[in-house]
Amino acid sequence: MSISEKNSISGKLMSLFAGCGYTQYKMSKFEEYELYAENKAFLPSKSIITFTDTDGRLMALKPDVTLSIVKNFRDGNTEKLYYKESVYRTDSNTSAFAEITQAGIEYIGDVDIVGLSEVLSIAQCSLERVSAQNVLDVSSLGLLSALLDRLGADGETRLRLLHCVEHKNVHEAAAICDEAQVCTENKTLLLQIMTLDPDPDNACAVLCSLDAGDGWGKEAENFKKVLSALDKSKLRVDFSVLNDTNYYNGLVFRGYINGVPSAVLSGGQYDMLMRRLKKTSSAVGFAVYLDRLDVFSGKAEAPYYDTLVLYGKNTDAKAVCEIIRSAAKSGMTVKTSKETPENVKYGKLVDLR
């Protein structure tokens, strides 16, 4: 994807976020290293670029946006923020440090079911801004954690089962349950979650019908309420979508577009991160990874101009410039060219050749 195409998508995302009532958040390119060192598990990349400030403090080029926003959030408020920022971390393809641009939103404070639905709906709209061929995969760490608690899975067993869920390894998960002497009923519940029909209506019907202990019914019903507000035609329920449970809880989700092998959007509820940073509020957000669009082969919408001016080597430059000035004064758009350009739409044609 060209730079101009990515800039166009970026502009559409910024317009979407602002139009949904979110306020732009601007931040410094660096933070104190301690913030990231204490929360390395939250970061997509554990490598951090550091330097010593003039006052002796160890600083870091920010590898993440959310941590900075949470650090500066004042408990007791509710804020809806959006951003377009560069982060500095190792590239997933080259393992070399890179400047990576991402855009996203954070909803922090009093986050209810309506707020969760809103953020996921904006995530779907964001994917539409990138490509009409998209899908949003949604999971619930609240439901999965409750189920693992019911199994009595902790420590190494819990980590192994989470790895199986993430990689959809049903056979290995069953073997681990047998090894840990998990009863047949509870093992069956876990395998049902791992092989759930991705259709939102069918998945929620199954989840709400299961008897997986105290709190399950309410959690499943809330999950259903959030998804019922979304566009289900491009929505899938997939419990292999996981994030670190030390930082995330509740809903987690990833967005994909046709032509890009990895997720271009990722988000979720991160109340646990808020607690780690001594905040009592709830939070949910997502980021769109604009750098991952480099491999996207989709075509941008053809640009439109009110007037197309064609000129030749004998055309009077003054005549061309008069048309440009006239268009600029009236707020119209104009494009000049020696030949009729491809993939350009226009209203009026002025041929001065």
C-alpha positions in Angstrom: 0.0 0.0 0.0 1.3 3.4 -0.9 2.0 6.2 1.6 -0.8 8.3 0.1 -3.3 5.4 0.6 -2.2 4.9 4.2 -2.5 8.6 4.8 -6.0 8.5 3.4 -7.0 5.6 5.7 -5.4 7.4 8.6 -7.4 10.5 7.9 -10.7 8.5 7.7 -10.0 6.9 11.0 -9.3 10.2 12.7 -12.5 11.6 11.3 -14.4 8.6 12.5 -13.0 8.8 16.0 -13.6 12.5 16.3 -17.1 12.1 14.8 -18.0 9.6 17.5 -17.2 12.1 20.3 -13.6 11.1 21.1 -11.0 13.8 21.9 -7.5 13.6 20.4 -4.8 12.7 22.9 -1.2 13.9 22.2 1.8 12.6 24.0 5.5 12.9 24.2 7.7 10.5 22.2 9.2 9.2 25.4 8.4 8.3 29.0 10.4 7.2 32.0 11.8 3.7 31.5 10.4 2.4 34.8 6.8 2.5 33.5 7.6 0.0 30.7 10.1 -2.0 32.7 7.4 -2.8 35.3 4.9 -3.8 32.6 6.9 -5.6 30.0 4.4 -8.4 29.8 1.8 -6.0 28.5 4.0 -4.9 25.6 3.9 -6.6 22.2 7.7 -6.3 22.1 9.9 -6.7 25.2 12.8 -4.7 23.6 12.8 -1.0 24.6 15.0 1.8 23.3 16.4 3.7 26.2 18.5 6.8 26.8 19.6 8.9 29.8 18.0 12.4 30.1 20.0 15.5 31.0 18.7 15.2 34.6 20.0 11.6 34.9 16.7 9.8 34.5 16.5 6.7 32.3 14.0 7.4 29.6 12.5 5.2 26.8 11.2 5.9 23.4 7.6 4.8 23.9 6.9 1.3 22.8 3.2 1.6 23.6 0.4 4.2 23.8 -2.1 2.7 26.3 0.4 2.6 29.2 1.1 6.4 28.8 -2.6 7.2 28.7 -3.5 5.1 31.8 -0.6 6.6 33.7 -1.9 10.1 33.1 -5.6 9.3 33.6 -7.2 10.8 36.7 -9.5 8.3 38.5 -13.1 9.4 38.9 -13.4 10.8 35.4 -14.7 9.2 32.2 -12.7 10.0 29.1 -13.0 9.0 25.5 -9.7 9.5 23.7 -8.3 8.9 20.3 -4.8 9.1 19.0 -2.5 8.6 16.1 1.0 8.0 17.4 4.3 6.4 16.5 5.7 3.7 18.8 9.2 2.3 18.8 9.7 -1.4 19.0 11.1 -4.4 17.1 9.4 -5.1 13.8 7.6 -8.5 13.8 9.1 -9.4 10.4 12.7 -8.1 10.7 13.3 -8.1 14.5 15.0 -4.8 14.0 13.8 -1.6 15.8 11.2 0.3 13.8 9.0 3.4 14.1 5.4 2.0 13.9 2.3 4.1 13.4 -0.9 3.2 15.1 -4.3 4.8 15.6 -6.9 3.9 18.1 -9.3 4.8 20.9 -9.4 4.4 24.6 -12.7 4.6 26.7 -11.6 4.9 30.3 -13.8 5.4 33.4 -17.4 4.3 33.8 -17.5 1.6 31.1 -20.8 -0.2 30.9 -22.4 -2.6 28.4 -23.3 0.3 26.1 -19.8 1.5 26.3 -18.4 -1.9 25.4 -20.8 -2.2 22.4 -19.8 1.3 21.3 -16.1 0.6 21.2 -16.6 -2.7 19.3 -18.9 -1.0 16.9 -16.3 1.7 16.2 -13.8 -1.1 15.8 -16.0 -2.6 13.1 -16.4 0.8 11.4 -12.6 1.2 11.5 -12.2 -2.0 9.6 -14.7 -0.8 7.0 -12.5 2.3 6.5 -9.6 0.0 5.6 -11.4 -2.6 3.5 -15.0 -3.8 3.0 -13.6 -7.4 3.2 -13.1 -7.6 7.0 -14.1 -9.6 10.1 -13.9 -8.9 13.8 -13.2 -11.9 16.1 -14.4 -11.5 19.7 -13.7 -13.6 22.8 -14.4 -13.3 26.5 -11.6 -13.8 29.0 -14.2 -13.5 31.7 -16.0 -16.6 30.5 -12.8 -18.5 29.8 -11.2 -17.6 33.2 -14.4 -18.7 35.0 -14.3 -22.0 33.2 -10.6 -22.6 34.0 -11.4 -21.8 37.6 -14.1 -24.4 37.6 -11.6 -26.9 36.2 -9.3 -26.2 39.1 -6.6 -25.3 36.6 -3.9 -23.1 38.0 -0.1 -22.6 37.5 1.5 -24.6 34.8 -1.7 -26.5 33.9 -3.6 -23.3 33.3 -0.9 -21.9 31.1 -0.8 -25.2 29.1 -4.6 -25.1 28.6 -4.5 -21.4 27.6 -1.9 -22.3 25.0 -4.1 -25.1 23.7 -7.1 -22.7 23.5 -5.1 -20.1 21.6 -3.9 -22.6 19.1 -7.2 -24.6 18.9 -5.5 -27.8 19.9 -8.5 -29.7 21.2 -6.7 -33.1 21.3 -3.9 -31.7 23.6 -6.4 -29.9 25.8 -8.3 -33.1 26.4 -5.1 -34.9 27.2 -4.1 -32.2 29.8 -7.5 -32.4 31.4 -7.1 -36.2 31.7 -3.6 -35.8 33.1 -5.0 -33.2 35.7 -7.9 -35.6 36.5 -10.5 -33.0 35.4 -14.0 -34.6 35.6 -15.6 -35.5 32.3 -18.3 -32.8 32.6 -15.8 -30.0 33.0 -13.6 -31.3 30.3 -16.6 -31.4 28.0 -17.4 -27.7 28.8 -13.9 -26.7 27.8 -14.0 -28.6 24.6 -17.3 -27.0 23.7 -15.9 -23.6 24.2 -12.9 -24.5 21.9 -15.1 -25.8 19.2 -17.9 -23.2 19.4 -19.8 -22.2 16.3 -18.4 -18.8 15.3 -21.8 -17.5 14.4 -22.6 -14.9 17.1 -26.3 -16.0 17.6 -25.4 -19.7 17.7 -22.4 -19.1 20.0 -24.3 -17.0 22.5 -27.2 -19.5 22.5 -24.7 -22.2 23.5 -22.9 -20.1 26.1 -26.1 -19.0 27.8 -27.3 -22.6 28.0 -24.2 -23.9 29.7 -24.1 -24.5 33.4 -20.5 -23.6 34.3 -20.9 -22.3 37.9 -21.7 -19.2 39.8 -21.5 -16.0 37.7 -21.3 -17.8 34.4 -25.0 -17.0 33.5 -24.6 -13.3 34.1 -21.2 -13.1 32.2 -22.7 -15.0 29.3 -25.8 -12.8 29.2 -23.7 -9.6 29.2 -21.5 -11.1 26.4 -24.7 -11.7 24.4 -26.0 -8.2 25.0 -22.8 -6.6 23.8 -22.7 -8.7 20.6 -26.4 -8.2 19.9 -25.7 -4.5 19.3 -23.1 -5.1 16.6 -23.1 -5.8 12.8 -23.2 -9.6 13.0 -22.5 -10.1 9.3 -18.8 -9.5 9.9 -18.5 -10.8 13.4 -17.2 -14.1 14.8 -17.0 -15.6 18.3 -13.6 -17.2 18.7 -12.1 -18.1 22.1 -8.7 -18.5 20.6 -8.4 -14.7 20.7 -6.4 -14.2 23.9 -4.5 -11.5 25.7 -2.4 -11.7 28.9 -4.9 -12.2 31.8 -2.6 -10.3 34.1 -3.6 -7.2 32.2 -6.9 -8.0 30.4 -10.3 -9.1 31.5 -13.7 -9.4 29.8 -13.9 -8.8 26.1 -10.9 -9.1 23.8 -11.0 -8.8 20.0 -9.0 -8.7 16.8 -9.8 -7.4 13.4 -8.7 -8.8 10.0 -8.9 -7.7 6.4 -8.6 -9.8 3.3 -5.0 -9.7 2.0 -3.2 -9.2 5.3 -2.1 -12.3 7.1 -2.1 -10.9 10.6 -4.6 -8.8 12.6 -4.7 -5.2 11.7 -6.7 -4.3 14.8 -6.4 -5.5 18.3 -8.1 -4.5 21.5 -10.0 -5.4 24.7 -10.9 -4.6 28.3 -7.8 -3.9 30.4 -9.2 -3.3 33.9 -6.3 -5.4 35.3 -3.8 -3.0 33.9 -5.7 -0.2 35.5 -5.3 -2.0 38.9 -1.6 -2.5 38.4 -1.2 1.3 37.9 -3.4 2.0 41.0 -6.5 3.0 39.1 -10.0 1.9 40.1 -11.7 2.7 36.9 -12.5 0.4 34.0 -11.1 0.7 30.5 -11.4 -0.7 27.0 -9.8 0.3 23.7 -8.2 -0.8 20.5 -5.4 0.1 18.1 -5.2 -0.1 14.3 -1.7 -1.1 13.1 -1.2 1.1 10.1 2.2 -0.4 9.3 0.6 -3.8 8.7 -1.2 -2.3 5.7 2.0 -2.2 3.7 1.3 -5.6 2.3 -2.4 -4.8 1.6 -3.1 -5.0 -2.1 -6.5 -3.4 -2.0 -7.1 -0.4 -4.2 -7.9 3.0 -2.8 -11.0 4.8 -4.0 -10.3 6.8 -7.2 -9.8 10.5 -6.3 -12.4 13.0 -7.6 -11.8 16.4 -9.0 -14.3 19.0 -10.0 -12.3 20.0 -13.1 -9.7 18.1 -15.1 -7.5 20.3 -17.3 -5.5 18.8 -20.2 -2.7 20.8 -21.7 0.0 20.4 -24.3 3.4 21.8 -25.1 1.8 24.8 -26.9 -0.7 25.6 -24.2 -0.6 29.1 -22.6 0.5 28.6 -19.0 -1.5 31.7 -18.0 -4.7 30.0 -19.1 -4.0 27.0 -16.9 -3.1 29.1 -13.9 -6.3 31.2 -14.3 -8.4 28.0 -14.1 -6.4 26.9 -11.0 -6.9 30.3 -9.3 -10.6 30.4 -10.1 -11.1 26.9 -8.7 -9.2 27.8 -5.5 -11.2 30.9 -4.9 -14.5 29.0 -5.3 -13.4 26.0 -3.2 -13.4 23.7 -6.1 -10.8 21.0 -6.9 -8.8 20.9 -10.1 -6.2 18.6 -11.6 -3.9 19.4 -14.5 -2.3 16.7 -16.7 -0.8 16.3 -20.2 -2.9 13.1 -20.7 -6.1 11.8 -19.3 -5.0 10.1 -16.0 -6.1 6.6 -15.1 -8.2 5.9 -11.9 -9.3 9.5 -11.6 -12.9 10.8 -11.6 -13.8 14.3 -12.6 -16.8 16.5 -13.3 -15.8 19.0 -15.9 -13.1 18.5 -18.6 -11.2 21.4 -20.0 -9.0 20.4 -22.9 -6.4 23.1 -23.8 -4.2 21.0 -26.0 
